[in-house]
Every structure is written in structure tokens, then in C-alpha cells.
Amino acid sequence: MALAQETNSESKLKLSGYVSIVGGKTISGTLDSNYSGPTNIKDTDCPCYVADWSNAGVYGDQFTLRPESRIGIQGKYSLNDKAGLTVQLVSRGTRATPDLAWAFASYKLNENFELYLGRKRIPLYYYSDFQDIGVAYPWVSPPPELYGWEATNYNGASLRYNRSMGDTSLTASVFAGQEKVRSSRYQKLYYPVDRTKVQWNNIIGGDVEVNHGPLTLRAVLMGADARTTNRNEANFVDSEAALRAYGLAANLDFDRWFVLSEFTQLTRKYAEYKVTAPAVTIGAGMRLGKWTPFINYARFKESTTDLDQYAPGTYHRTSMTLRYDLSSSSAVKAQVDRNIDETNNFGGHSTVFRISYDRVF
């Protein structure tokens, strides 16, 4: 009897994980004569390239594995046929200690509705839930023009709805919560002293996704009260803003060839001025057996109502990626990016080469 109970207990626990070993360097770059930005970002001399804004992953002219390499381990325990617990830890090259990425309880109310309580990823983007899982997309990493803010997770609740209607499937959710980030890696890109705190309070939003044949459409709307504090005396910051965001994604997949596109716009309204930041990515690829070549264009453009208080940044990037599937659970990719710092105030122009090995297990 004891053995039977132990076996049954083990069957309720499912372990899985992923790993991405990513290396790269800038192979050329320039700082224009009118460049007004920092000459060193996160201990990397510029011209340089920020590949991961949320985790301060920066490439310079020395080959490195640190900016984007990561490993994640997830455990899911089924309490019964309706309820479960999920925990995921992620370790990154940019941080010595692991992050708690997921820690939530789920309860299936009926065949269509499921309730979640705990820590999850903010579903602001199409790939938010699995943006760390390299085998899930054609790039070395999702476009940083969209995927990269100071808060990526939240502690709270969400309610998800799923339904299939013939050849059409519908998924929708509402979510609410808050997030507090101490020693923000995003802020380290701007302030080298590690005395920052980011708070997103009153996070509330919803998303809906529809899939019909080769077409997938997704829309999201979110709001939050954002506060950033930096207690470095040389760069003291204590700012509050109303954050509003919306996004649209449209993907086409005809098995052999496919198109991926996404648009988001985030607006921060401070007491005296407002910053608007639309971002877009569009790319196309073709599956040729185990090979997948993919080309992409992405752009991030900021504007402000007060240039004296905020200097906006704008950059665009073109990339070419070649992916080779080693198996259904692993792949290698090589990617060349050409990033143009249009406003000449953060990093400069650069051409970057990256290579990755991605695997799920």
C-alpha cells in the first residue's frame, strides 16, 4: 500500500525545463559625431547592443555567453483533476541567483474557465508566457524593441477562458495584481549604482486570442500605476506615472512559410509630461526540412510632450536568422542584427552576431 501511494504521488508531479546557451558579440559599430548618450552601458563599452532590456543583457566587441543564456526548471503538481500547483525557477547569465518566474495555484472551474492565483508573467506580448523558451520561435530571442520592460511578472489573479468552435479556437483572460522589483536590472542600464526599486501597482488588463486555420490574432489592453525610485545621490529619481498599454499581433502559418507580426504601444503619463512608445516587429520565414531561414524588421520610437524633461530614444533593427532543428526538442540558430540608433543617444549603431543552442526537456 505504501509503495502504491508513493508511485501515485510521483505521477502527480511533472518536471520539465529548458535551456538556451547564447553567445555573441558586436562585429562592427560606430558612434556618430553628434552622439549624446553614454559611452559605457552595463560595463560594456559602446558602440554596443542591448539584446535583453529586462535583464540588462548587453553585447560589446568581446564574445560573451552572459547577456542571454538561461536555464529554467518547472514543477507542476496535480492536487486532483481540477487543481494544481506550478513553480518555475530561471537562472540567467546576468544574475548569480535564480529568479522565481512562476509560482501559482490553478483551479479548473469547468471545461471553459480556469482560475489562477499567485505569480505569473504579465501577458503583455504574444510570446510573454514562453519568451524564455528558445525552441518556441525562429529568432535567437524575441525582438527587444517590444519584449523588454522593467517589470515582466506580477503577483495576483487571473481568469482564463478557452473554447473551440469547429476550426476556430478562442482564448481570453482578465488579470490583476502588482509587482515590486528591487535592484532592477533594467534600471542598471541607466544607473550603475544598485539602489533602485520599481513598483507596478494596480495592474489590470485583459487579452483575447483567436485562431482559425493558418491565422492567429491577439489583442491585449493593460493599465498600471508605475513608480521608479533610485536612491543614488548622484542620480536621485522618484517618479510616478500612469502606465497604459495595448498590443496587437497577427500571425500567418502555412506550414512551409509563415509571417509573424506584432505591434504594441506603451504610454507613461507623468505629472508634467507624457511619453509614448510604439513598437513594431514583422518577419517572414520558410521551413526547408530541418532548416528555417527568417528575416525580420523591428522599430521602437519614443515621443514626449516635453523635450526638456525627457530625451526620447528611437532605433530600428533588421535581422537575418538561420535555424537548424536538431530534433523536435532542440535547435541551433545563428543570427546577424543591424541596429541603428536613430536618436544617437543610447548605444550607437552596431552589427551583432549571435549563435544559440536551445533545448526543452
For each residue, the residues with C-beta under 8 A, 3 or more apart:
1: 4 5
2: 5 6
3: 6 7
4: 1 7 8
5: 1 2 8 9
6: 2 3 9 10
7: 3 4 10 11
8: 4 5 11 12
9: 5 6 12 13
10: 6 7 13
11: 7 8
12: 8 9 77 78 79
13: 9 10 75 76 77 78
14: 75 76 77 78
15: 73 74 75 76
16: 73 74 76 360 361
17: 71 72 73 74 360 361
18: 71 72 132 133 134 135 358 359 360 361
19: 70 71 72 357 358 359 361
20: 68 69 70 71 132 133 134 356 357 358 359
21: 65 69 356 357
22: 65 67 68 69 70 134 140 141 354 355 356
23: 63 64 65 69 354 355 356
24: 51 59 63 64 67 68 140 352 353 354 355
25: 59 60 61 62 63 64 352 353
26: 29 47 48 49 59 60 61 350 351 352
27: 351 352 353
28: 350 351
29: 26 46 47 48 49 61 348 349 350 351
30: 47 348 349
31: 35 39 46 47 344 348 349
32: 35 344 348 349
33:
34: 344
35: 31 32 341 344 345 348
36: 311 344 345
37: 46 341 344 345 346 347 348
38: 41 46 346
39: 31 45 46
40: 43 44 45 46
41: 38 44 46 48 50 58 189 346 347
42: 56 58 188 189 192
43: 40
44: 40 41 48 58 59 60
45: 39 40 48 60 61
46: 29 31 37 38 39 40 41 60 347 348
47: 26 29 30 31 347 348 349 350
48: 26 29 41 44 45 58 59 60 347 348 350
49: 26 29 58 59 337 339 347 350 352
50: 41 53 56 57 58 144 148 189 346 347
51: 24 57 58 59 67 68 141 144 352 354
52: 55 56 57 67 68 94 141 144 148
53: 50 56 57 144 148 149 186 189
54: 147 148 149 150 152 185 186
55: 52 67 92 94 95 185 186
56: 42 50 52 53 94 185 186 188 189
57: 50 51 52 53 66 67 68 93 94
58: 41 42 44 48 49 50 51 67 189
59: 24 25 26 44 48 49 51 64 67 350 352 354
60: 25 26 44 45 46 48 64
61: 25 26 29 45
62: 25
63: 23 24 25
64: 23 24 25 59 60 67
65: 21 22 23 69 93
66: 57 69 93 94
67: 22 24 51 52 55 57 58 59 64 93 94
68: 20 22 24 51 52 57 93 140 141 354 356
69: 20 21 22 23 65 66 92 93
70: 19 20 22 90 91 92 93 132
71: 17 18 19 20 90 91
72: 17 18 19 88 89 90 91 101 132 133
73: 15 16 17 88 89
74: 15 16 17 86 87 88 89 102
75: 13 14 15 86 87 88
76: 13 14 15 16 84 85 86
77: 12 13 14 84 85 86
78: 12 13 14 81 83 84
79: 12 82 83 84 85
80: 83
81: 78 108
82: 79 107 108
83: 78 79 80 105 106 107 108
84: 76 77 78 79 105 106
85: 76 77 79 104 105 106
86: 74 75 76 77 102 103 104 105 106
87: 74 75 100 102 103
88: 72 73 74 75 100 101 102 103
89: 72 73 74 98 99 100 101
90: 70 71 72 98 99 101 132
91: 70 71 72 95 97 98 99
92: 55 69 70 95 99
93: 57 65 66 67 68 69 70
94: 52 55 56 57 66 67 185
95: 55 91 92 98 99 185
96:
97: 91
98: 89 90 91 95
99: 89 90 91 92 95
100: 87 88 89 103 119
101: 72 88 89 90 119 121 132 153
102: 74 86 87 88 118 119 120 121
103: 86 87 88 100 118 119
104: 85 86 116 117 118 119 120
105: 83 84 85 86 116 117 118
106: 83 84 85 86 114 115 116 117
107: 82 83 114 115
108: 81 82 83 111 113 114
109: 113 114 115
110: 113
111: 108
112: 161 162 163
113: 108 109 110 159 160 161
114: 106 107 108 109 159 160 162
115: 106 107 109 157 158 159 160
116: 104 105 106 120 157 158 159 160
117: 104 105 106 156 157
118: 102 103 104 105 155
119: 100 101 102 103 104 153 154 155
120: 102 104 116 123 153 154 156 158 175
121: 101 102 128 129 131 152 153 154
122: 128 151 152 153 154 175 179 203 205 222
123: 120 128 129 173 175 205 207 220
124: 128 149 205 220 222 245 247 264
125: 128 131 142 146 147 220 247 249 262 264
126: 218 247 249 251 262
127: 130 131 136 137 142 147
128: 121 122 123 124 125 131 147 152
129: 121 123
130: 127 133 136
131: 121 125 127 128 141 142 147
132: 18 20 70 72 90 101
133: 18 20 72 130 136 358 360
134: 18 20 22 137 140 141 331 333 356 358 359
135: 18 329 330 331 358 359 360
136: 127 130 133
137: 127 134 142 260
138: 260 283 285 292 294 321 323 333
139: 142 143 283 294 296 319 321 333 335
140: 22 24 68 134 321 333 335 354 355 356
141: 22 51 52 68 131 134 144 147 356
142: 125 127 131 137 139 146 147
143: 139 146 147 262 279 281 296 298 317
144: 50 51 52 53 141 147 148
145: 148 279 280 281 298 299 300 315 316 317
146: 125 142 143 247 262 264 279 280 281 298 300
147: 54 125 127 128 131 141 142 143 144
148: 50 52 53 54 144 145 186
149: 53 54 124 152 186 266
150: 54 181 184 186 187 198 228
151: 122 154 179 181 198 200 226
152: 54 121 122 128 149
153: 101 119 120 121 122 179
154: 119 120 121 122 151 175 177 178 179 200 203
155: 118 119 177 178 179
156: 117 120 175 176 177 178 203
157: 115 116 117 175 176 177
158: 115 116 120 173 174 175 176
159: 113 114 115 116 173 174 175
160: 113 114 115 116 171 172 173
161: 112 113 170 171 172 173
162: 112 114 169 170 171
163: 112 169 170
164: 168 169 170
165: 168 169 170
166:
167: 212 213
168: 164 165 210 211 212
169: 162 163 164 165 210 211 212
170: 161 162 163 164 165 208 209 210
171: 160 161 162 208 209 210
172: 160 161 206 207 208 209
173: 123 158 159 160 161 206 207
174: 158 159 204 205 206
175: 120 122 123 154 156 157 158 159 203 204 205 206
176: 156 157 158 203 204 205
177: 154 155 156 157 203
178: 154 155 156 199 200 201 202 203
179: 122 151 153 154 155 198 199 200 203
180: 197 198 199 200
181: 150 151 184 186 197 198 199
182: 196 197
183: 188 194 195 196
184: 150 181 187 188 196 197 198 228
185: 54 55 56 94 95 188 189
186: 53 54 55 56 148 149 150 181 189 198
187: 150 184 190 191 196 198 228 230
188: 42 56 183 184 185 191 192 194 196
189: 41 42 50 53 56 58 185 186
190: 187
191: 187 188 196 230 232 235 237
192: 42 188
193: 230 232 234 235
194: 183 188
195: 183 230 231 232
196: 182 183 184 187 188 191 228 229 230 231 232
197: 180 181 182 184 228 229
198: 150 151 179 180 181 184 186 187 226 227 228 229
199: 178 179 180 181 226 227 228 229
200: 151 154 178 179 180 203 224 225 226 243
201: 178 224 225 226 227
202: 178 223 224 225
203: 122 154 156 175 176 177 178 179 200 222 223 224
204: 174 175 176 222 223 224
205: 122 123 124 174 175 176 220 221 222 223 245
206: 172 173 174 175 220 221 222
207: 123 172 173 218 219 220 221
208: 170 171 172 218 219 220
209: 170 171 172 216 217 218 219
210: 168 169 170 171 216 217 218
211: 168 169 215 216 217
212: 167 168 169 215
213: 167
214: 252 253 254
215: 211 212 250 251 252
216: 209 210 211 249 250 251 252 253
217: 209 210 211 248 249 250
218: 126 207 208 209 210 247 248 249 250
219: 207 208 209 246 247 248 249
220: 123 124 125 205 206 207 208 245 246 247
221: 205 206 207 245 246
222: 122 124 203 204 205 206 243 244 245 246
223: 202 203 204 205 242 243 244 245
224: 200 201 202 203 204 243
225: 200 201 202 240 241 242 243
226: 151 198 199 200 201 240 241 242 243 268
227: 198 199 201 238 239 240 241
228: 150 184 187 196 197 198 199 237 238 239
229: 196 197 198 199 237 238
230: 187 191 193 195 196 235 236 237 238
231: 195 196 236
232: 191 193 195 196 235 236
233: 236
234: 193
235: 191 193 230 232
236: 230 231 232 233
237: 191 228 229 230
238: 227 228 229 230
239: 227 228 270
240: 225 226 227 270 271
241: 225 226 227 268 269 270
242: 223 225 226 268 269
243: 200 222 223 224 225 226 266 267 268
244: 222 223 266 267 269
245: 124 205 220 221 222 223 264 265 266 267
246: 219 220 221 222 264 265
247: 124 125 126 146 218 219 220 262 263 264 265
248: 217 218 219 262 263 264
249: 125 126 216 217 218 219 261 262 263
250: 215 216 217 218 261 262
251: 126 215 216 258 259 260 261
252: 214 215 216 258 259
253: 214 216 258 259
254: 214 257 258
255: 287
256: 286 287
257: 254 284 285 286 287
258: 251 252 253 254 284 285 286 287
259: 251 252 253 282 283 284
260: 137 138 251 281 282 283 284 285 296
261: 249 250 251 280 281 282 283
262: 125 126 143 146 247 248 249 250 280 281 282
263: 247 248 249 278 279 280
264: 124 125 146 245 246 247 248 278 279 280
265: 245 246 247 276 277 278 279
266: 149 243 244 245 276 277 279
267: 243 244 245 274 275 276 277
268: 226 241 242 243 274 275 277
269: 241 242 244 274
270: 239 240 241 273 274 275
271: 240
272: 306 309
273: 270 304 305 306 309 310
274: 267 268 269 270 304 305
275: 267 268 270 302 303 304 305 310 312
276: 265 266 267 302 303 304
277: 265 266 267 268 300 301 302 303
278: 263 264 265 300 301
279: 143 145 146 263 264 265 266 298 299 300 301
280: 145 146 261 262 263 264 298 299
281: 143 145 146 260 261 262 296 297 298
282: 259 260 261 262 296 297 298
283: 138 139 259 260 261 294 295 296 297 319
284: 257 258 259 260 294 295
285: 138 257 258 260 292 293 294 295 321
286: 256 257 258 292 293
287: 255 256 257 258 291 292
288: 291 292 293
289:
290: 324 325 326
291: 287 288 322 323 324
292: 138 285 286 287 288 321 322 323 324 325
293: 285 286 288 320 321 322 323
294: 138 139 283 284 285 320 321 322 323
295: 283 284 285 318 319 320 321
296: 139 143 260 281 282 283 318 319 320 321
297: 281 282 283 316 317 318 319
298: 143 145 146 279 280 281 282 316 317 319
299: 145 279 280 314 315 316 317
300: 145 146 277 278 279 313 314 315 316
301: 277 278 279 312 314 342
302: 275 276 277 312 313 314
303: 275 276 277 312
304: 273 274 275 276 307 309 310 311 312
305: 273 274 275
306: 272 273 309 310
307: 304 310 311 312
308:
309: 272 273 304 306
310: 273 275 304 306 307
311: 36 304 307 343 345
312: 275 301 302 303 304 307 343
313: 300 302 341 343 345 346
314: 299 300 301 302 342 343
315: 145 299 300 339 340 341 342 343 346 347
316: 145 297 298 299 300 339 340 342
317: 143 145 297 298 299 337 338 339 340
318: 295 296 297 337 338
319: 139 283 295 296 297 298 335 336 337 338
320: 293 294 295 296 335 336
321: 138 139 140 285 292 293 294 295 296 333 334 335
322: 291 292 293 294 333 334 335
323: 138 291 292 293 294 331 332 333
324: 290 291 292 331 332 333
325: 290 292 328 330 331
326: 290 330 331 332
327: 330
328: 325
329: 135 359 360 361
330: 135 325 326 327 357 358 359 360
331: 134 135 323 324 325 326 357 358 359
332: 323 324 326 355 356 357 358
333: 134 138 139 140 321 322 323 324 354 355 356 358
334: 321 322 353 354 355
335: 139 140 319 320 321 322 353 354 355 356
336: 319 320 351 352 353
337: 49 317 318 319 350 351 352 354
338: 317 318 319 350 351 352
339: 49 315 316 317 347 349 350 351 352
340: 315 316 317 349
341: 35 37 313 315 344 345 346 347 348 349
342: 301 314 315 316
343: 311 312 313 314 315 346
344: 31 32 34 35 36 37 341 348
345: 35 36 37 311 313 341
346: 37 38 41 50 313 315 341 343
347: 37 41 46 47 48 49 50 315 339 341 350
348: 29 30 31 32 35 37 46 47 48 341 344
349: 29 30 31 32 47 339 340 341
350: 26 28 29 47 48 49 59 337 338 339 347
351: 26 27 28 29 336 337 338 339
352: 24 25 26 27 49 51 59 336 337 338 339
353: 24 25 27 334 335 336
354: 22 23 24 51 59 68 140 333 334 335 337
355: 22 23 24 140 332 333 334 335
356: 20 21 22 23 68 134 140 141 332 333 335
357: 19 20 21 330 331 332
358: 18 19 20 133 134 135 330 331 332 333
359: 18 19 20 134 135 329 330 331
360: 16 17 18 133 135 329 330
361: 16 17 18 19 329
